[in-house]
Amino acid sequence: MPRRVASGVDYKRLELLLAVLQKHARLPVEQMDVFVNVAGGLKLTDPACDLGICLSILSSIKNINLSRVVGIAESAYWAN
């Protein structure tokens, strides 16, 4: 059973992000331990941090350097 540790991030949010990475990015996260820690003891609640978390997990799994990558995402909320 892989281990999941989230410090400074909601555990359920981390699980959701891992499920999205597994399904859409086809990353084998179901077999890996995942540790997410926010520096300085901060608590992240803003969804804007999700892309940074996903990119850091991708970088770790693929063992690639993302020092020259800028992540930009847009959220759209549709109301009827």
N, C-alpha and C positions, 0 to 999 in steps of 0.2 A: 504494500500500500504506500503510494508516494506521500510525502509529507508536504504540507502547505503551511507557511507561517507568514502572517501579515502583521506588521507593526506600523501603525500610523495610517493604515488603509483598512477599510471595512473588509472583513474576511469574505462575505458574500459577494462583494464587488470583485474581489480578486478571483473568486471561483467563476464568476460570469465572464470576466476578461479571458481567463484561461479557456473556457468553453468556446468563446468566439475565435481565439487564436487556433484552437484545435480544428474547428470546423472550416473556417474561411482561409486561414493561412496554412492549414495542413501541418501544423507543428505537433510533434508527438509529446505533448505536455502530460498526457495521462500516465506516462512511465517515469516522469521526472519529479524530483523534489523542487519546490519553488519557495524561495524566501524573498519577501519584499519588505524593505525597511525604509522609512522616511527619516532622513537626517534631521537632527535637532529636536526630535520628539514631537514634531508637528503632527496634526491629524488632518489628512486630506479628505475633503468631502466634495470638492468641486469635480464634476465630470471632465473638466478640461485636462485633468491629470491622467486620465485613462490612456491617452495616446502615448504619453511618456513612459508609463508602466509597460504597455504592450511593446514599445520599441526596445526597452531595456531587456525584457524577457526574450524577444527575438534575437537581439544582439548576443545574449548569453548562450542561447541554444545553438545558433549558427556560428558562433565564435567569430563574429565580424565586428570591425570597428565602425562606429557610427559617429565619429567626431565631426564629420563634414555633412551630416544629415540634419535637415530641419524638418520637423514634423508639423504639418499644418492640416487641420481638419475643421470641418464645418458641421454643425448640427442644425438640422431643420425640424421644427415642430409644426406639425400640420394640425389645424383645427377646423372642424366642420361647423 
